[in-house]
Amino acid sequence: MLHLGPLPLRAYAGCILLGVLVAVWVGDRRWVARGGEHGTVADVAATAVPAGLVGARLYHVITSPDAYLKDPVEALYIWHGGLGIWGGVLGGALGAWFVLRKRGIGFLAYADALAPCLPIAQAIGRVGNYFNQELYGKPTNLPWGLEIDVDHGGSPPTVYHPTFLYELLWDLGVAGLVIWADRRWQLGKGRAFALYVAAYCVGRGWIEALRVDSANHFFGIRLNDYVSGLLFVAAVVFLVVRRGSGPDVVVPTAPHQGTDVRSEA
C-alpha cells in the first residue's frame, strides 16, 4: 500500500475506481451512439455506483457470514476485498432504475448500452485481487502459477492458479462478444444485457471450480455456482423469448424542453 502523505492509496480501491471511470466513458459513447444524450451515463453512475458497491458488499457478507462473526465491523472494510458481483449488479441496477425512471428513460435500453461496460469494469477491478493476494485457485504446476504469501494463505514455494486473471480475460472476452453480437444483430429490449449475464455465468462456473477461498457449499457445490446457474438459465430464457424484437428506439430531446431521453423498453 502506498501513501500520499497521511492518506493511504489502496490498489484494490484504485482498480475499482479505474474500472468505473472506463465503464462510464465507454458507456457514454455507446449511449450516444444509440441516440441518447451525452452525460446521462455519468449522471446515472453518481447514484448507481454507490448503490452497486453497497449491494456487492452486502452480497459478500450475507453469503460469507463466518468471516465477520468475530468482528462484525470488518464488514465495512471494503478495501480488504470482498465484493459480490451479483449483489453489485442488483444494487447498481436499482440505483440506475431510480434515476432513469425520474428522467423518463427506458431501463432496458440503458442496460443494453451498458452491457459490455460492466465486464470491462469487472476485468479492471480483478487486478485489485492481485494486490490483495485473494481469490486465487488450487495449487498448479502451470508456468503462470502465482506464489502467495503465507499471511494470505499461501505455502511457498507452492504456486496457485491466478483465477482472478482467468476471470479478467474471460470478462474482456464477454465484453467483446456483446459488442460483436450487438453490432451484428442490433440487440435491444434487454437482450444485450441478457447476453452479458449468460456469457459471464458460463465463465464464472468453471472459474469457481478452481477457487479455494472460503464459501458456503451445498451438496459439494459452491453457492456462487448455484446463483450463476440460475441466472444463466434466466438469461437464456429471456433471449429466446425476446428474440427478433429488434433494437431499442432512443429518441433524444432538447434539454430546454424539460424532458430527457426516452426509449422503448
Residue, then its C-alpha position, 0 to 999 in steps of 0.5 A: m500500500l502506498h501513501l500520499g502523505p497521511l492518506p493511504l492509496r489502496a490498489y484494490a480501491g484504485c482498480i475499482l475506481l479505474g474500472v468505473l471511470v472506463a465503464v462510464w466513458v465507454g458507456d457514454r459513447r455507446w449511449v450516444a451512439r444509440g441516440g441518447e444524450h451525452g452525460t446521462v451515463a455519468d449522471v446515472a453512475a453518481t447514484a448507481v455506483p454507490a448503490g452497486l458497491v453497497g449491494a456487492r458488499l452486502y452480497h459478500v457478507i450475507t453469503s460469507p457470514d463466518a468471516y465477520l462473526k468475530d468482528p462484525v465491523e470488518a464488514l465495512y472494510i471494503w478495501h480488504g476485498g470482498l465484493g459480490i458481483w451479483g449483489g453489485v449488479l442488483g444494487g447498481a441496477l436499482g440505483a440506475w432504475f431510480v434515476l432513469r425512471k425520474r428522467g423518463i428513460g427506458f431501463l432496458a435500453y440503458a442496460d443494453a448500452l451498458a452491457p459490455c461496460l460492466p465486464i470491462a469494469q469487472a476485468i479492471g477491478r480483478v487486478g485489485n485481487y492481485f494486490n490483495q493476494e485473494l481469490y486465487g485457485k488450487p495449487t498448479n504446476l502451470p508456468w503462470g502459477l502465482e506464489i502467495d504469501v503465507d499471511h494470505g494463505g499461501s505455502p511457498p514455494t507452492v504456486y496457485h492458479p491466478t483465477f482472478l486473471y482467468e476471470l479478467l480475460w474471460d470478462l474482456g472476452v464477454a465484453g467483446l462478444v456483446i459488442w460483436a453480437d450487438r453490432r451484428w444483430q442490433l440487440g435491444k429490449g434487454r437482450a444485450f444485457a441478457l447476453y452479458v449475464a449468460a456469457y459471464c455465468v458460463g465463465r464464472g462456473w468453471i472459474e469457481a471450480l478452481r477457487v479455494d477461498s472460503a464459501n458456503h457449499f451445498f451438496g459439494i457445490r459452491l453457492n456462487d455456482y448455484v446463483s450463476g446457474l440460475l441466472f444463466v438459465a434466466a438469461v437464456v430464457f429471456l433471449v429466446v423469448r425476446r428474440g427478433s424484437g429488434p433494437d431499442v428506439v432512443v429518441p433524444t430531446a432538447p434539454h430546454q424542453g424539460t424532458d430527457v431521453r426516452s426509449e422503448a423498453 
